[in-house]
Amino acid sequence: MADPGTVSRRAGLALAAGILLLLFALDAWWALSGASDRIDHFALVWLRDPGDARTLRVPAWTLQVAIAITSIGAAPIRAPAAVAGVVWLFVAKRRREAIALFVAVASAAIALPLTKIGFARARPDLIWQLVTEKKASFPSGHAFGAAVTFPLLGLLAGRSFWMWAGIVLAFAIGLSRVFLGVHWLSDVLGGWLLGGAWVCATVAVLARR
């Protein structure tokens, strides 16, 4: 017979995943209907020089910091980090968690391009982009991938500090995409929400006494 506490945790996590997916759907409508245009535009312009969209009103070093942070959220860094986590879990004989981490990250990597194709939202114009991106904009792949990978790695490390560090890192990576002008704020919000749903669903599967 299943432990009532385990059942309750799984139900709570499943409910959280469902709520996050609903919020993702609302964000998609908000973004694609044009309802988010005003906030999205403000998020791009508030740190830019009014006379030159490519000039920032913050110290020059912040651009390099943003590029470094956004690089951490790119697949060439996320993927090896996830692989290292899977290997570590297998070596530690935590095979169930290793498989769950692999499935979560791999399925997210498969779902992302399909989701982008489905929504087919254009990125901000090149005049805003401080680095160049060409793929579809919604949801942010960096925000989505980081929200799946880093909090899960932190959670499976067994310390709440690392889980929260992973959440903060995913948050910073998402904001860096807006700062660099390659995503609308609503794209990033969509990535966070979808990633959060992915994590909740994964942990719900793992939840046990």
C-alpha positions in Angstrom: 0.0 0.0 0.0 1.4 3.4 -1.0 2.5 5.7 1.8 -0.1 8.5 2.2 2.6 11.1 2.4 4.1 10.0 -0.8 0.7 10.0 -2.6 0.1 13.5 -1.3 3.5 14.8 -2.5 3.0 13.3 -5.9 -0.5 14.8 -6.1 0.8 18.2 -5.1 3.7 18.0 -7.6 1.3 16.9 -10.4 -1.0 19.8 -9.5 1.9 22.2 -9.6 2.9 20.9 -13.0 -0.6 21.3 -14.3 -0.9 24.9 -13.0 2.5 25.8 -14.6 1.4 24.3 -17.9 -1.9 26.4 -17.7 0.2 29.5 -17.0 2.4 28.6 -19.9 -0.6 28.4 -22.2 -1.9 31.8 -20.9 1.6 33.3 -21.5 1.6 31.9 -25.0 -1.8 33.5 -25.7 -0.6 36.8 -24.0 2.5 36.8 -26.2 1.1 35.7 -29.6 -2.1 37.8 -29.4 0.0 40.9 -29.0 -1.3 41.6 -25.5 2.3 41.5 -24.2 3.7 43.9 -26.7 3.9 47.0 -24.4 5.6 45.2 -21.6 7.9 43.2 -24.0 9.0 46.4 -25.7 9.6 48.2 -22.3 11.8 45.3 -21.1 14.0 45.8 -24.2 14.3 49.6 -24.1 14.6 50.5 -20.4 18.4 50.0 -20.4 19.0 51.3 -23.9 20.0 54.8 -25.0 16.8 56.4 -26.5 18.8 57.6 -29.5 20.7 54.4 -30.2 19.1 51.0 -29.4 22.4 49.2 -29.5 23.9 51.5 -26.8 23.4 50.5 -23.2 22.9 52.9 -20.3 24.9 50.7 -18.0 28.6 50.0 -17.6 30.3 48.3 -20.5 31.3 45.3 -18.4 27.7 44.3 -17.8 27.5 43.2 -21.5 30.3 40.8 -21.0 28.7 39.5 -17.8 25.4 39.0 -19.6 27.1 37.1 -22.5 28.9 34.9 -20.0 25.7 34.1 -18.1 23.8 33.4 -21.3 26.6 31.1 -22.5 26.0 28.9 -19.4 22.4 28.4 -20.5 23.4 27.3 -24.0 23.2 23.6 -25.0 27.1 23.1 -25.3 27.3 23.7 -21.5 23.9 22.5 -20.3 24.3 19.1 -22.1 27.7 18.2 -20.6 26.5 19.3 -17.2 23.4 17.0 -17.5 25.6 14.1 -18.7 28.0 14.6 -15.8 25.0 14.5 -13.4 23.6 11.3 -15.0 27.1 9.6 -14.7 27.5 10.7 -11.1 24.1 9.3 -10.2 24.8 6.0 -11.9 28.2 5.8 -10.1 26.4 6.6 -6.8 24.0 3.7 -7.6 21.1 6.1 -7.8 19.9 4.6 -11.1 16.3 5.7 -10.9 17.3 9.3 -10.4 19.9 9.0 -13.2 17.3 7.7 -15.6 14.8 10.4 -14.6 17.4 13.2 -15.1 18.3 11.8 -18.5 14.7 11.5 -19.6 13.8 15.0 -18.4 16.7 16.7 -20.1 16.5 14.6 -23.3 12.7 15.0 -23.7 13.0 18.8 -23.1 15.7 19.0 -25.8 13.3 17.2 -28.2 10.2 19.2 -27.2 11.9 22.6 -27.6 12.4 22.8 -31.4 8.9 21.3 -31.9 7.4 24.0 -29.6 9.3 26.8 -31.3 8.1 25.6 -34.7 4.5 25.3 -33.4 4.4 28.9 -32.1 6.7 30.4 -34.8 7.1 33.7 -33.1 9.6 36.2 -34.5 12.5 37.4 -32.4 13.1 41.1 -31.7 14.4 43.0 -34.6 18.2 42.8 -35.2 18.5 46.4 -34.0 18.0 45.1 -30.5 20.2 42.1 -30.7 23.6 42.4 -29.0 24.3 38.8 -30.0 22.8 37.2 -33.1 20.1 34.6 -33.0 17.9 33.4 -35.9 15.7 30.6 -34.6 12.0 31.2 -33.5 11.6 33.1 -30.4 8.9 31.4 -28.2 9.6 30.0 -25.8 13.2 30.9 -24.9 15.3 27.8 -25.2 17.9 29.1 -22.8 15.3 29.8 -20.2 13.5 26.5 -20.7 16.6 24.3 -20.8 18.2 26.1 -17.8 15.0 25.8 -15.8 14.9 22.0 -16.4 18.6 21.2 -16.1 20.1 23.3 -13.2 17.3 23.0 -10.6 17.1 19.3 -11.2 20.9 18.9 -10.8 20.7 20.9 -7.6 17.8 18.9 -6.3 19.4 15.6 -7.0 22.6 16.7 -5.4 20.6 16.4 -2.2 20.9 19.9 -0.8 18.3 22.6 -1.0 21.0 25.2 -1.4 22.1 23.8 -4.7 18.5 23.5 -5.9 17.9 27.2 -5.1 21.2 28.0 -6.7 20.0 26.2 -9.9 16.8 28.2 -9.8 18.6 31.5 -9.4 21.0 30.6 -12.3 18.0 29.7 -14.5 16.4 33.1 -13.6 19.6 35.0 -14.4 20.0 33.1 -17.7 16.5 34.0 -18.8 17.0 37.7 -17.9 20.3 37.8 -19.8 18.3 36.9 -23.0 16.2 39.9 -22.6 19.2 42.1 -21.7 20.9 41.0 -24.9 17.8 41.7 -27.0 17.4 38.2 -28.4 14.1 37.4 -26.6 11.0 39.2 -25.6 10.3 39.0 -21.8 7.2 36.9 -22.5 9.4 34.3 -24.3 11.6 34.0 -21.2 8.6 33.7 -19.0 7.2 30.9 -21.2 10.5 29.1 -20.9 10.6 29.4 -17.1 7.0 28.2 -16.8 7.4 25.2 -19.2 10.7 24.3 -17.5 9.1 24.4 -14.1 6.3 22.1 -15.2 8.9 19.7 -16.6 10.7 19.6 -13.2 7.6 19.2 -11.2 6.5 16.3 -13.4 9.9 14.7 -13.1 10.0 15.0 -9.3 6.4 13.7 -9.1 7.6 10.5 -10.8 10.5 10.2 -8.4 8.6 11.1 -5.3 8.6 8.2 -2.8 9.1 7.5 0.9 
